[in-house]
Amino acid sequence: MPEVKTKPTQLSLTDYLARIDDANRRVDCEVLVELMRKVTQQEPVLWGASIVGFGSYKYKYESGHSGEFCLTGFAARKTDISVYLIEAAPNQEELLLRLGKHKMSKSCLYIKRLKDVDLNVLEHLVAASVAQVKRRYP
C-alpha cells in the first residue's frame, strides 16, 4: 500500500504563510488560523506541504481503508482558499445559505476572499464540522 503523503509534518507555518504570493490571501489565511485555533483549541500543524490542519482524528471506512486527518483545516490555492469540513454536519445547508460567496464540494468549501463571506457563519460551519467529526470518529 502506498505511503500517505498528507500527514503531519514539522514544516513551519510562518514559512508556509510567507510563501503565499497574494498578500490579501495571506492575510485571509492568517485570519483563518486564528478562527480555527479558537474553534478547535488546537495549534496549527502543516499536513503535507500545503494543508494547515488543527487537531486530528483516525477514521476507518467500511471498505477497510483507514487513516488519520486533521479535524479541520485549510489550504491556500492559486485562485481560492480550500476549507476542509466534514460533509453533512448539522445545519450545514442552512449555514451555507447565509455564508456568502463560496463553492462547496463534498468536504471542501472554496472561498476566494474572506471579505466575501460572513466570518461568524464560517466559524459556526467550522465548529459544526469539528463536532460532527468527533461524534462520527470518537
Rosetta silent file (secondary structure, phi, psi, omega in degrees, C-alpha in Angstrom):
SEQUENCE: MPEVKTKPTQLSLTDYLARIDDANRRVDCEVLVELMRKVTQQEPVLWGASIVGFGSYKYKYESGHSGEFCLTGFAARKTDISVYLIEAAPNQEELLLRLGKHKMSKSCLYIKRLKDVDLNVLEHLVAASVAQVKRRYP
SCORE:     score description
SCORE:     0.000 S_00000001
   1 L     0.000  134.079 -178.627    0.000    0.000    0.000 S_00000001
   2 L   -65.441  150.649  179.389    1.418    3.432   -0.919 S_00000001
   3 L   -72.292  139.156  178.407    2.531    5.744    1.856 S_00000001
   4 L   -71.779  129.092 -179.931    0.093    8.520    2.740 S_00000001
   5 L   -86.449  -30.117 -177.127    1.508   11.923    1.747 S_00000001
   6 L   -90.031   90.581  179.040   -0.943   14.039    3.714 S_00000001
   7 L  -143.175  163.361 -178.829    0.273   13.627    7.264 S_00000001
   8 E   -59.048  141.585  179.080    1.514   15.951    9.995 S_00000001
   9 L  -127.029  176.919  174.546    4.934   17.480    9.348 S_00000001
  10 L  -101.443   11.523 -179.239    7.385   19.693   11.186 S_00000001
  11 L   -62.299  153.083 -175.360    7.237   22.332    8.431 S_00000001
  12 L   -83.355  127.332  174.596    6.932   25.947    9.552 S_00000001
  13 H   -63.308  -41.231  179.860    3.538   27.658    9.440 S_00000001
  14 H   -58.781  -44.709  178.555    5.317   31.016    9.252 S_00000001
  15 H   -65.327  -41.080  179.098    7.262   29.891    6.167 S_00000001
  16 H   -59.384  -49.535 -179.294    4.109   28.469    4.577 S_00000001
  17 H   -63.596  -38.330 -179.515    2.213   31.726    5.048 S_00000001
  18 H   -65.275  -26.875 -179.665    5.163   33.786    3.800 S_00000001
  19 L   -79.764   -6.789  178.636    5.193   31.798    0.536 S_00000001
  20 L   -75.469  112.862 -173.807    1.620   32.856   -0.330 S_00000001
  21 L   -64.287  -42.638 -177.205    2.186   35.352   -3.156 S_00000001
  22 L   -75.877  114.064 -176.307   -1.156   37.139   -2.927 S_00000001
  23 H   -60.922  -37.850  179.019   -0.910   39.490    0.078 S_00000001
  24 H   -65.994  -42.733  178.611   -4.694   39.564    0.543 S_00000001
  25 H   -65.026  -37.320  178.325   -4.911   35.773    0.513 S_00000001
  26 H   -61.951  -44.757  177.549   -2.022   35.622    3.013 S_00000001
  27 H   -63.229  -43.041  177.515   -3.910   37.937    5.404 S_00000001
  28 H   -58.223  -41.170  179.146   -7.067   35.853    4.922 S_00000001
  29 H   -66.415  -36.851  176.132   -5.090   32.737    5.843 S_00000001
  30 H   -63.667  -38.670  176.560   -3.747   34.419    8.965 S_00000001
  31 H   -64.979  -42.639  178.257   -7.346   35.217    9.961 S_00000001
  32 H   -62.253  -37.319  176.970   -8.329   31.581    9.318 S_00000001
  33 H   -57.294  -47.766 -178.012   -5.501   30.388   11.560 S_00000001
  34 H   -67.823  -40.321  179.070   -6.908   32.420   14.431 S_00000001
  35 H   -61.612  -47.401 -177.430  -10.509   31.405   13.726 S_00000001
  36 H   -72.522  -32.393  174.710   -9.655   27.687   13.627 S_00000001
  37 H   -62.561  -43.309  179.455   -7.362   27.940   16.635 S_00000001
  38 H   -62.978  -47.311 -176.826  -10.260   29.491   18.574 S_00000001
  39 H   -66.417  -45.299 -172.842  -12.781   26.843   17.465 S_00000001
  40 H   -90.418  -18.876 -172.618  -10.550   23.790   17.961 S_00000001
  41 L    58.284   31.896  179.970   -8.384   24.971   20.857 S_00000001
  42 L  -124.423  152.985  175.696   -5.536   23.349   18.886 S_00000001
  43 L   -86.850  148.043 -179.506   -2.349   24.738   17.422 S_00000001
  44 E   -70.942  144.208  176.316   -1.904   24.597   13.630 S_00000001
  45 E  -134.974  136.987  176.125    0.244   21.882   12.073 S_00000001
  46 E   -77.704  127.102  174.979    1.167   21.588    8.412 S_00000001
  47 E  -103.582  118.196 -171.665   -0.161   18.375    6.889 S_00000001
  48 L    65.014 -153.008 -177.770    1.909   17.617    3.835 S_00000001
  49 L   -95.160   -7.183 -170.364    3.308   20.734    2.232 S_00000001
  50 L  -140.509    1.968  179.823    0.109   22.723    1.870 S_00000001
  51 E  -109.417  125.676  174.805   -2.645   21.982    4.404 S_00000001
  52 E   -92.330  109.978 -174.826   -2.830   23.916    7.664 S_00000001
  53 E  -112.678  155.784 -179.689   -4.573   21.480    9.993 S_00000001
  54 E  -129.505  123.294 -178.035   -5.968   21.679   13.510 S_00000001
  55 L    66.404 -176.279  177.275   -6.303   18.592   15.685 S_00000001
  56 L  -158.660  163.162  175.180   -6.616   15.119   14.206 S_00000001
  57 E  -149.757  155.268  176.750   -8.814   12.050   14.120 S_00000001
  58 E  -106.203  138.207 -178.630   -8.470    8.473   12.966 S_00000001
  59 E  -127.355  158.114  172.802  -11.007    7.009   10.595 S_00000001
  60 E  -146.719  121.646 -179.408  -11.821    3.613    9.152 S_00000001
  61 L   -86.695  163.825  177.423  -14.252    3.135    6.290 S_00000001
  62 L   -58.538  -28.673  179.482  -16.417    0.074    5.666 S_00000001
  63 L   -68.122  -14.274 -176.784  -14.061   -0.740    2.783 S_00000001
  64 L   100.826  -16.102  177.889  -11.298   -1.237    5.343 S_00000001
  65 L   -64.002  134.031  178.718   -9.379    1.879    4.294 S_00000001
  66 E  -138.710  163.581  179.800   -8.158    3.749    7.338 S_00000001
  67 E  -179.971 -165.909 -179.786   -6.045    6.750    8.094 S_00000001
  68 E  -136.867  142.556  177.643   -5.661    9.960   10.004 S_00000001
  69 E  -148.837  166.526  179.442   -6.564   13.515    9.028 S_00000001
  70 L   -72.997  148.402  177.417   -6.937   16.925   10.637 S_00000001
  71 L   -58.159  -43.561  174.872  -10.237   17.798   12.348 S_00000001
  72 E  -155.991  167.163 -179.508  -10.414   20.881   10.177 S_00000001
  73 E   175.957 -172.501  178.751   -8.002   22.960    8.201 S_00000001
  74 E  -155.174  165.694  174.955   -7.411   24.934    5.054 S_00000001
  75 E  -142.100  135.288  174.887   -5.043   25.330    2.148 S_00000001
  76 E   -82.820  119.335  177.517   -4.203   28.425    0.135 S_00000001
  77 L  -106.919  177.125 -177.546   -4.557   27.545   -3.539 S_00000001
  78 L   -60.569  -42.518 -174.117   -3.820   29.679   -6.579 S_00000001
  79 L  -109.520  -10.028 -178.014   -7.345   31.006   -7.026 S_00000001
  80 L  -160.975 -176.931  174.441   -9.005   30.404   -3.662 S_00000001
  81 E  -113.681  128.170  176.559   -8.755   29.022   -0.164 S_00000001
  82 E   -95.268  122.274  177.767   -9.964   25.471    0.422 S_00000001
  83 E  -106.429  127.762 -175.551  -11.507   24.969    3.861 S_00000001
  84 E   -94.116  114.916  179.630  -11.819   21.323    4.922 S_00000001
  85 L  -127.280  153.227  173.864  -15.147   20.463    6.532 S_00000001
  86 L   -77.273  142.944  178.691  -16.915   17.147    7.010 S_00000001
  87 L   -72.778  150.156  174.308  -19.902   16.752    4.730 S_00000001
  88 L    63.420   37.519  171.682  -23.389   16.809    6.207 S_00000001
  89 L   -72.057  153.626  179.342  -22.641   18.457    9.536 S_00000001
  90 L   -54.222  137.554  178.043  -25.769   19.629   11.393 S_00000001
  91 L    64.382   10.311 -175.537  -27.234   22.859    9.989 S_00000001
  92 H   -60.613  -45.628 -178.293  -24.599   22.915    7.240 S_00000001
  93 H   -60.734  -45.454 -179.420  -27.023   23.627    4.398 S_00000001
  94 H   -64.267  -41.204  179.262  -28.702   26.472    6.271 S_00000001
  95 H   -65.943  -40.246  179.147  -25.337   27.967    7.260 S_00000001
  96 H   -62.362  -34.309  177.273  -24.038   27.740    3.686 S_00000001
  97 H   -63.961  -29.760 -178.549  -27.066   29.725    2.504 S_00000001
  98 H   -94.720   -8.600 -171.604  -26.059   32.521    4.902 S_00000001
  99 H   -65.380  -46.058 -171.722  -22.290   32.301    4.333 S_00000001
 100 E   119.562 -160.730 -173.500  -21.850   34.471    1.271 S_00000001
 101 L   -69.495  118.764 -178.835  -19.940   33.855   -1.938 S_00000001
 102 L  -163.973  171.323  168.131  -18.489   30.338   -1.989 S_00000001
 103 E  -128.974  149.069 -178.983  -18.478   26.955   -3.720 S_00000001
 104 E  -133.143  131.622  168.930  -18.903   23.673   -1.894 S_00000001
 105 L  -109.993 -164.771 -176.391  -17.955   20.133   -2.861 S_00000001
 106 L   -50.243  -56.770 -176.373  -18.335   17.086   -0.625 S_00000001
 107 L  -131.119   16.668  177.741  -15.876   18.183    2.055 S_00000001
 108 E  -123.207  128.092  173.873  -14.217   21.287    0.636 S_00000001
 109 E  -103.475  123.440 -178.014  -15.507   24.810    0.969 S_00000001
 110 E  -105.724  125.040 -179.426  -13.908   27.128   -1.586 S_00000001
 111 E  -129.149  130.640  176.927  -13.654   30.830   -0.783 S_00000001
 112 L   -76.900  -46.905 -178.387  -11.908   33.417   -2.923 S_00000001
 113 L  -143.814  141.462  178.384  -11.733   36.112   -0.240 S_00000001
 114 H   -65.363  -25.468  178.105  -12.871   36.257    3.366 S_00000001
 115 H   -64.707  -17.300 -179.798  -14.421   39.665    2.697 S_00000001
 116 H   -85.434   -5.128 -176.389  -16.975   37.790    0.544 S_00000001
 117 E  -128.995  161.846  176.337  -18.269   35.701    3.469 S_00000001
 118 L   -86.265  112.894 -176.279  -19.730   36.189    6.924 S_00000001
 119 H   -63.439  -32.450  177.324  -16.952   35.193    9.359 S_00000001
 120 H   -65.556  -41.179  177.408  -19.423   34.398   12.135 S_00000001
 121 H   -65.776  -42.261  177.996  -21.218   31.935    9.860 S_00000001
 122 H   -59.791  -41.874  178.227  -17.866   30.464    8.794 S_00000001
 123 H   -61.470  -41.420  177.562  -16.934   29.984   12.440 S_00000001
 124 H   -64.970  -39.347  177.449  -20.229   28.144   13.036 S_00000001
 125 H   -61.495  -45.587  179.780  -19.608   25.940    9.979 S_00000001
 126 H   -63.604  -45.533 -179.137  -16.143   25.008   11.243 S_00000001
 127 H   -62.622  -42.704  179.156  -17.427   24.344   14.772 S_00000001
 128 H   -64.476  -39.446  178.875  -20.301   22.171   13.493 S_00000001
 129 H   -64.846  -46.359  179.350  -17.919   20.215   11.289 S_00000001
 130 H   -60.516  -45.022  179.411  -15.440   19.624   14.123 S_00000001
 131 H   -62.072  -39.906  179.332  -18.240   18.474   16.434 S_00000001
 132 H   -66.201  -41.281  177.923  -19.569   16.100   13.753 S_00000001
 133 H   -60.784  -44.304 -178.890  -16.115   14.591   13.155 S_00000001
 134 H   -65.100  -34.787  176.319  -15.722   13.996   16.888 S_00000001
 135 H   -71.074  -42.268 -175.408  -19.137   12.297   17.048 S_00000001
 136 H   -74.342  -33.611 -176.516  -18.516   10.158   13.973 S_00000001
 137 L  -127.071   70.691 -176.634  -14.927    9.178   14.855 S_00000001
 138 L   -65.848    0.000    0.000  -14.683    9.108   18.683 S_00000001
